[in-house]
Amino acid sequence: MRILVGAKRVVDANVKVRVKADNSNVDIEHSKMSLNPFDENAIEEASKLKEAGIATEIIAVSIGNAKCIDTLRTALARGCDRAILVETNEVIEPLFVAKIFKEIVLKEKPDLILLGKQAIDDDANQVGQMLAGMLDYPQSTFISSLEIIDGKIRTVREIDNGTETLEVTLPAVLTADLYLNEPRFIKLPQLMLAKKKIIETIQLTDLNIEQRPTTRLLKAVDGEIKKKCTFIDSVDELVDILKVNKVI
């Protein structure tokens, strides 16, 4: 089994992102960047499948500028065998990310596409679903458990009111939730070995994908809104407040 995984470069989860003074966007110019946490879970699961002798090769894919090479090195250190950078300086929307991944899938022909369920920068949660639709592959999203049974993949996925168990045939698209596993700590020898692994660079223009923005950022606002909190002593008091404010 060959597995293709995503490796998006995002602002580190522990960094507090600030909005620019003119509210035009968030300021990440000097922020620490890391591998998307949900992608870490996907890569960890792929590595576990390889260690179990089920997977034979893991290919990591990242889309962005040359700085994404560091992110791919992290993916390689986490167990990926080789990596592909689709190089571009443009901001790519989820629809076009899915189109790019489709082209890579058609080229590499992996048996399983294992992505993080979403990226922590835009929280779009769209690429896996759209990619499965474009490829006409079965899909299971938000998975918290994965096992191979008789050549099929059985997954447990998180849903609003609990969990759901699905069985899908290969090739398939899966998206990983944080509950899927605990990504391993990377040791120095793994980082050194990752520097020797192959990173292939493909220019976005070579994929013949028309990248045209369909959304426009109008304004970015800091999410910290301080609200006054008032404690009340009874339900009757709450009802009176709601009536005064014409809520009821």
Secondary structure per residue as TSV (DSSP state, phi and psi in degrees):
chain	resnum	aa	ss	phi	psi
A	1	M	-	360.0	131.3
A	2	R	E	-106.8	134.8
A	3	I	E	-119.7	134.7
A	4	L	E	-109.6	129.2
A	5	V	E	-123.4	156.7
A	6	G	E	-95.4	152.4
A	7	A	-	-144.5	84.6
A	8	K	-	-88.1	139.6
A	9	R	E	-88.8	119.4
A	10	V	E	-134.1	168.0
A	11	V	E	-63.7	136.9
A	12	D	-	-54.1	139.1
A	13	A	T	-61.4	-20.9
A	14	N	T	-92.0	-0.6
A	15	V	S	-91.2	135.7
A	16	K	-	-86.6	112.7
A	17	V	-	-81.9	136.1
A	18	R	E	-109.7	149.3
A	19	V	E	-85.6	142.1
A	20	K	-	-64.0	155.1
A	21	A	T	-59.9	-31.5
A	22	D	T	-91.5	6.2
A	23	N	S	61.1	20.9
A	24	S	S	-78.4	-25.2
A	25	N	S	-175.7	-177.0
A	26	V	E	-88.4	153.5
A	27	D	E	-100.3	106.7
A	28	I	-	-121.0	13.7
A	29	E	T	-54.3	-42.9
A	30	H	T	-115.3	20.4
A	31	S	-	-81.9	151.9
A	32	K	-	-71.0	132.2
A	33	M	E	-111.0	148.0
A	34	S	E	-145.5	174.3
A	35	L	E	-73.7	133.5
A	36	N	-	-53.2	127.4
A	37	P	H	-55.2	-40.4
A	38	F	H	-67.1	-32.3
A	39	D	H	-68.3	-32.3
A	40	E	H	-60.0	-42.5
A	41	N	H	-64.2	-40.8
A	42	A	H	-63.5	-44.4
A	43	I	H	-66.2	-40.6
A	44	E	H	-60.2	-43.6
A	45	E	H	-66.3	-39.5
A	46	A	H	-62.3	-40.8
A	47	S	H	-64.4	-37.9
A	48	K	H	-65.9	-37.4
A	49	L	H	-66.5	-35.1
A	50	K	H	-70.4	-42.0
A	51	E	H	-63.8	-28.3
A	52	A	T	-82.0	-1.6
A	53	G	T	82.5	10.6
A	54	I	S	-88.0	-42.2
A	55	A	-	-98.3	146.3
A	56	T	S	-107.4	-26.9
A	57	E	E	-151.5	140.3
A	58	I	E	-121.1	125.6
A	59	I	E	-115.3	123.6
A	60	A	E	-97.6	141.1
A	61	V	E	-127.9	132.5
A	62	S	E	-132.0	149.5
A	63	I	E	-122.7	124.4
A	64	G	E	156.5	-161.3
A	65	N	S	-83.9	-174.3
A	66	A	T	-62.4	-21.0
A	67	K	T	-65.4	-19.1
A	68	C	H	-68.8	-12.5
A	69	I	H	-60.9	-38.9
A	70	D	H	-61.8	-38.8
A	71	T	H	-65.2	-41.0
A	72	L	H	-67.2	-34.0
A	73	R	H	-62.2	-38.2
A	74	T	H	-63.9	-42.7
A	75	A	H	-62.2	-40.4
A	76	L	H	-64.6	-39.0
A	77	A	H	-66.6	-25.6
A	78	R	T	-84.5	0.5
A	79	G	T	126.0	-5.8
A	80	C	-	-69.9	148.6
A	81	D	S	-88.0	-37.6
A	82	R	E	-151.3	171.1
A	83	A	E	-141.3	152.9
A	84	I	E	-127.6	126.8
A	85	L	E	-107.1	118.8
A	86	V	E	-91.2	103.4
A	87	E	E	-86.5	129.8
A	88	T	-	-163.6	151.8
A	89	N	S	-100.6	0.4
A	90	E	S	-81.9	155.7
A	91	V	-	-85.0	119.2
A	92	I	-	-100.7	123.9
A	93	E	-	-75.7	158.1
A	94	P	H	-52.5	-39.6
A	95	L	H	-58.5	-42.5
A	96	F	H	-80.4	-25.6
A	97	V	H	-62.1	-44.2
A	98	A	H	-62.6	-39.5
A	99	K	H	-65.2	-39.2
A	100	I	H	-64.3	-46.5
A	101	F	H	-61.5	-35.7
A	102	K	H	-59.6	-44.7
A	103	E	H	-63.5	-39.6
A	104	I	H	-66.5	-40.6
A	105	V	H	-62.6	-43.3
A	106	L	H	-64.5	-30.7
A	107	K	H	-78.3	-45.2
A	108	E	H	-89.3	-24.9
A	109	K	-	53.3	55.1
A	110	P	-	-73.1	156.7
A	111	D	S	-82.4	-26.0
A	112	L	E	-141.2	132.6
A	113	I	E	-107.9	117.6
A	114	L	E	-121.3	107.9
A	115	L	E	-116.2	161.3
A	116	G	E	-70.0	148.0
A	117	K	S	-65.6	-24.9
A	118	Q	-	-164.9	166.9
A	119	A	-	-102.0	144.5
A	120	I	T	-79.8	-1.0
A	121	D	T	-87.9	-50.5
A	122	D	T	-103.2	-14.6
A	123	D	-	52.3	33.1
A	124	A	-	-70.7	-39.7
A	125	N	-	56.2	53.1
A	126	Q	-	-131.7	-28.3
A	127	V	H	-61.4	-48.3
A	128	G	H	-58.2	-45.5
A	129	Q	H	-66.2	-44.2
A	130	M	H	-67.7	-38.2
A	131	L	H	-62.4	-44.0
A	132	A	H	-60.8	-40.2
A	133	G	H	-65.1	-41.9
A	134	M	H	-66.2	-35.7
A	135	L	H	-88.0	-12.1
A	136	D	T	59.0	43.8
A	137	Y	-	-102.7	150.1
A	138	P	-	-65.4	154.8
A	139	Q	E	-140.8	154.8
A	140	S	E	-142.8	119.5
A	141	T	E	-107.5	161.1
A	142	F	E	55.6	40.4
A	143	I	E	-75.5	139.8
A	144	S	E	-115.9	-1.5
A	145	S	E	-155.5	144.8
A	146	L	E	-146.6	132.4
A	147	E	E	-148.2	149.3
A	148	I	E	-98.3	121.5
A	149	I	E	-130.8	116.6
A	150	D	T	52.7	43.7
A	151	G	T	78.3	0.4
A	152	K	E	-112.6	159.8
A	153	I	E	-105.7	122.9
A	154	R	E	-105.5	124.6
A	155	T	E	-123.9	151.3
A	156	V	E	-110.9	125.3
A	157	R	E	-119.3	147.1
A	158	E	E	-79.9	129.0
A	159	I	E	-127.4	174.7
A	160	D	T	-57.1	-40.7
A	161	N	T	-110.9	23.7
A	162	G	E	147.8	-131.8
A	163	T	E	-132.7	162.2
A	164	E	E	-137.8	134.9
A	165	T	E	-101.3	126.5
A	166	L	E	-125.1	148.5
A	167	E	E	-121.1	122.8
A	168	V	E	-124.0	151.6
A	169	T	-	-96.0	157.7
A	170	L	S	-89.0	149.9
A	171	P	S	-74.5	153.1
A	172	A	E	-149.3	164.5
A	173	V	E	-116.1	125.9
A	174	L	E	-122.8	146.1
A	175	T	E	-123.3	134.5
A	176	A	E	-92.9	137.2
A	177	D	-	-95.5	166.9
A	178	L	G	-66.4	-23.1
A	179	Y	G	-76.7	-7.2
A	180	L	G	-63.5	-39.6
A	181	N	-	-167.6	-178.7
A	182	E	-	-116.3	105.5
A	183	P	-	-54.7	139.5
A	184	R	-	-72.8	159.6
A	185	F	-	-79.6	131.9
A	186	I	-	-83.5	127.6
A	187	K	-	-95.6	159.2
A	188	L	H	-55.9	-44.2
A	189	P	H	-58.8	-33.9
A	190	Q	H	-67.9	-38.6
A	191	L	H	-65.6	-40.4
A	192	M	H	-66.9	-40.2
A	193	L	H	-66.3	-34.1
A	194	A	H	-63.0	-28.7
A	195	K	T	-67.9	-18.3
A	196	K	T	-94.2	-9.0
A	197	K	S	-81.5	161.1
A	198	I	E	-82.9	132.8
A	199	I	E	-121.4	114.3
A	200	E	E	-91.4	136.0
A	201	T	E	-110.5	127.9
A	202	I	E	-122.1	131.0
A	203	Q	E	-76.9	137.3
A	204	L	G	-56.6	-36.1
A	205	T	G	-63.4	-24.6
A	206	D	G	-75.2	-15.1
A	207	L	G	-88.1	-5.9
A	208	N	T	56.0	42.5
A	209	I	-	-106.0	122.7
A	210	E	-	-75.9	110.2
A	211	Q	-	-96.5	104.9
A	212	R	-	-128.2	120.5
A	213	P	-	-59.0	135.0
A	214	T	-	-110.8	-6.1
A	215	T	-	-132.1	158.4
A	216	R	-	-137.3	129.7
A	217	L	-	-75.9	119.5
A	218	L	-	-90.7	-41.0
A	219	K	-	-162.7	141.6
A	220	A	-	-112.1	131.3
A	221	V	-	-126.4	137.0
A	222	D	-	-62.4	130.6
A	223	G	S	-76.3	-8.2
A	224	E	-	-80.6	101.5
A	225	I	-	-116.1	116.8
A	226	K	-	-83.7	124.9
A	227	K	-	-117.5	145.5
A	228	K	-	-75.2	132.8
A	229	C	-	-112.7	130.0
A	230	T	-	-123.0	129.1
A	231	F	-	-89.0	137.8
A	232	I	-	-120.0	160.8
A	233	D	S	-99.1	-17.2
A	234	S	-	-155.4	166.1
A	235	V	H	-66.2	-37.4
A	236	D	H	-60.1	-39.8
A	237	E	H	-65.8	-39.0
A	238	L	H	-63.1	-43.2
A	239	V	H	-62.1	-41.9
A	240	D	H	-62.1	-40.3
A	241	I	H	-65.0	-41.9
A	242	L	H	-64.9	-36.4
A	243	K	H	-68.6	-41.5
A	244	V	H	-60.7	-38.8
A	245	N	T	-88.8	9.2
A	246	K	T	58.4	34.5
A	247	V	-	-81.0	-36.5
A	248	I	-	-129.0	360.0
